[in-house]
Amino acid sequence: MGETHTILIGGGGHAKVVLDAALRAGIDLHGFADDDADAPITRLRGCPARVGALRDVRSNTDFHPLIAVGDLLLRRELIEAFASVEYALPIAHPSAVIAPSSTVALGGFVGAGAIVNADAKVCAHAIINTGAIVEHDCRVGINTHIAPGAVLGGGVIIGDDTLVGIGATVLPGVKIGCGCIVGAGAVVIEDIEDGATVIGVPARVVGVGV
């Protein structure tokens, strides 16, 4: 087996954000995989070559995949598709602030201006997007997306596969389950069960997934 490279999996809008952060951080990406040969990422200066469609790389184990897709359902499918491969190291934009005592797991992404404070844990494939704040002692679950400008107070726990929408706020100590959706601008003041969708100030449950 030859040298192992990092490949972006995805070529859409979120892939553009990840690529920009990688380039600014001096990370050398071997290429990207996407079903669309003219994916939006190709219009970004410094874009690496397309190495093929997703189906072309799923059976290849000679690279480290970095899943650069924003949609959580598709991200979960891709995580499972590449389960036998060692994932790429996390990528953080140089302007992000990550406390030395915090951890960001393989496949994770921390965007421009985001803050991950002391003893926070960001699990595999989680996205801490542009300007989001993850305060001390938080836990952000696997494949969870903390959208731009969202704020997690100290000690917040977020389950796997959950979206915390743009500008949402989760008060300190609150627990949010797996597979939840927190609407943009919502203020979550109490625990949320698995699969719930919440909106508003204060946040209220408007649906529970099957």
C-alpha positions as semicolon CSV with decimal commas, in nm:
position;residue;x (nm);y (nm);z (nm)
1;M;0,000;0,000;0,000
2;G;0,130;0,345;-0,091
3;E;0,104;0,677;0,087
4;T;-0,237;0,739;0,241
5;H;-0,405;1,067;0,148
6;T;-0,695;1,272;0,279
7;I;-0,991;1,309;0,044
8;L;-1,294;1,532;0,092
9;I;-1,616;1,338;0,057
10;G;-1,861;1,585;-0,095
11;G;-1,842;1,885;-0,322
12;G;-2,129;2,113;-0,218
13;G;-2,151;2,426;-0,006
14;H;-2,024;2,270;0,315
15;A;-1,733;2,116;0,126
16;K;-1,637;2,467;0,013
17;V;-1,627;2,579;0,376
18;V;-1,417;2,278;0,481
19;L;-1,181;2,324;0,187
20;D;-1,130;2,692;0,269
21;A;-1,042;2,604;0,629
22;A;-0,806;2,328;0,516
23;L;-0,625;2,555;0,272
24;R;-0,586;2,828;0,533
25;A;-0,453;2,573;0,780
26;G;-0,198;2,447;0,529
27;I;-0,352;2,101;0,500
28;D;-0,275;1,919;0,177
29;L;-0,584;1,747;0,040
30;H;-0,538;1,484;-0,229
31;G;-0,875;1,543;-0,391
32;F;-1,250;1,532;-0,348
33;A;-1,521;1,281;-0,438
34;D;-1,867;1,382;-0,551
35;D;-2,124;1,248;-0,794
36;D;-2,135;1,586;-0,969
37;A;-1,827;1,655;-1,181
38;D;-1,917;2,028;-1,173
39;A;-1,984;2,043;-0,800
40;P;-1,978;2,390;-0,637
41;I;-1,641;2,319;-0,474
42;T;-1,477;2,330;-0,817
43;R;-1,538;2,705;-0,832
44;L;-1,320;2,767;-0,526
45;R;-0,958;2,866;-0,585
46;G;-0,725;2,591;-0,469
47;C;-0,977;2,313;-0,520
48;P;-0,804;1,975;-0,555
49;A;-0,887;1,740;-0,840
50;R;-1,203;1,532;-0,839
51;V;-1,104;1,169;-0,786
52;G;-1,440;1,026;-0,885
53;A;-1,798;0,971;-0,782
54;L;-1,886;0,849;-0,434
55;R;-1,941;0,498;-0,564
56;D;-1,586;0,500;-0,706
57;V;-1,418;0,561;-0,372
58;R;-1,635;0,361;-0,132
59;S;-1,435;0,043;-0,194
60;N;-1,098;0,218;-0,172
61;T;-0,923;0,190;0,166
62;D;-0,603;0,372;0,069
63;F;-0,713;0,716;0,187
64;H;-0,850;0,902;0,488
65;P;-1,204;1,029;0,414
66;L;-1,313;1,365;0,550
67;I;-1,690;1,383;0,514
68;A;-1,771;1,735;0,392
69;V;-2,148;1,711;0,353
70;G;-2,383;1,928;0,557
71;D;-2,694;1,707;0,542
72;L;-2,692;1,490;0,855
73;L;-2,882;1,198;0,703
74;L;-2,643;1,174;0,411
75;R;-2,346;1,222;0,646
76;R;-2,466;0,925;0,852
77;E;-2,494;0,711;0,539
78;L;-2,142;0,806;0,439
79;I;-2,005;0,741;0,788
80;E;-2,142;0,389;0,767
81;A;-2,021;0,343;0,408
82;F;-1,663;0,422;0,509
83;A;-1,675;0,243;0,844
84;S;-1,378;0,021;0,757
85;V;-1,150;0,316;0,675
86;E;-0,951;0,531;0,917
87;Y;-1,104;0,876;0,908
88;A;-0,913;1,198;0,859
89;L;-0,787;1,411;1,143
90;P;-1,020;1,696;1,241
91;I;-0,989;2,023;1,054
92;A;-1,019;2,362;1,222
93;H;-1,013;2,704;1,060
94;P;-0,707;2,899;1,186
95;S;-0,935;3,162;1,341
96;A;-1,116;2,905;1,556
97;V;-1,031;2,891;1,927
98;I;-0,999;2,541;2,070
99;A;-0,898;2,503;2,434
100;P;-0,603;2,270;2,498
101;S;-0,816;2,065;2,738
102;S;-1,094;2,010;2,485
103;T;-1,103;1,732;2,225
104;V;-1,222;1,719;1,865
105;A;-1,243;1,363;1,731
106;L;-1,161;1,220;1,389
107;G;-1,366;1,362;1,107
108;G;-1,466;1,667;1,310
109;F;-1,478;2,021;1,176
110;V;-1,449;2,356;1,357
111;G;-1,530;2,659;1,143
112;A;-1,407;3,015;1,125
113;G;-1,445;3,211;1,448
114;A;-1,590;2,916;1,638
115;I;-1,495;2,856;2,003
116;V;-1,460;2,522;2,179
117;N;-1,389;2,592;2,544
118;A;-1,225;2,403;2,831
119;D;-1,295;2,031;2,869
120;A;-1,551;2,026;2,590
121;K;-1,574;1,707;2,384
122;V;-1,663;1,719;2,015
123;C;-1,726;1,365;1,893
124;A;-1,645;1,211;1,554
125;H;-1,781;1,382;1,241
126;A;-1,944;1,665;1,437
127;I;-1,958;2,013;1,282
128;I;-1,898;2,323;1,492
129;N;-1,983;2,577;1,227
130;T;-1,889;2,940;1,169
131;G;-1,895;3,150;1,487
132;A;-2,058;2,881;1,702
133;I;-1,969;2,864;2,072
134;V;-1,932;2,538;2,262
135;E;-1,874;2,629;2,625
136;H;-1,682;2,439;2,892
137;D;-1,768;2,076;2,970
138;C;-2,008;2,035;2,678
139;R;-2,040;1,713;2,482
140;V;-2,137;1,731;2,114
141;G;-2,242;1,391;1,981
142;I;-2,135;1,197;1,674
143;N;-2,248;1,349;1,344
144;T;-2,410;1,645;1,517
145;H;-2,416;1,990;1,359
146;I;-2,389;2,307;1,566
147;A;-2,488;2,563;1,304
148;P;-2,339;2,912;1,256
149;G;-2,379;3,142;1,553
150;A;-2,534;2,881;1,783
151;V;-2,433;2,890;2,150
152;L;-2,411;2,598;2,391
153;G;-2,381;2,704;2,755
154;G;-2,154;2,522;2,995
155;G;-2,218;2,153;3,055
156;V;-2,464;2,107;2,768
157;I;-2,492;1,754;2,628
158;I;-2,607;1,704;2,270
159;G;-2,684;1,354;2,140
160;D;-2,579;1,201;1,809
161;D;-2,725;1,308;1,472
162;T;-2,875;1,631;1,606
163;L;-2,896;1,973;1,441
164;V;-2,877;2,288;1,653
165;G;-2,990;2,558;1,411
166;I;-2,843;2,895;1,320
167;G;-2,830;3,134;1,614
168;A;-2,995;2,892;1,858
169;T;-2,904;2,902;2,228
170;V;-2,897;2,608;2,467
171;L;-2,882;2,707;2,834
172;P;-2,618;2,560;3,066
173;G;-2,668;2,203;3,180
174;V;-2,945;2,118;2,931
175;K;-2,946;1,776;2,765
176;I;-3,069;1,732;2,409
177;G;-3,128;1,381;2,278
178;C;-3,026;1,203;1,959
179;G;-3,182;1,284;1,624
180;C;-3,324;1,619;1,735
181;I;-3,373;1,943;1,545
182;V;-3,344;2,275;1,726
183;G;-3,485;2,550;1,507
184;A;-3,293;2,862;1,414
185;G;-3,297;3,122;1,691
186;A;-3,458;2,889;1,945
187;V;-3,371;2,918;2,314
188;V;-3,368;2,575;2,481
189;I;-3,420;2,600;2,856
190;E;-3,500;2,238;2,944
191;D;-3,405;1,885;2,840
192;I;-3,528;1,757;2,501
193;E;-3,610;1,391;2,434
194;D;-3,473;1,188;2,143
195;G;-3,613;1,272;1,801
196;A;-3,785;1,595;1,901
197;T;-3,809;1,909;1,690
198;V;-3,822;2,230;1,891
199;I;-3,866;2,593;1,791
200;G;-3,924;2,929;1,956
201;V;-3,832;3,130;2,264
202;P;-3,845;2,947;2,491
203;A;-3,823;2,639;2,272
204;R;-4,129;2,416;2,255
205;V;-4,172;2,073;2,100
206;V;-4,355;2,080;1,766
207;G;-4,288;1,723;1,655
208;V;-4,125;1,396;1,749
209;G;-3,965;1,170;1,490
210;V;-4,059;0,810;1,438
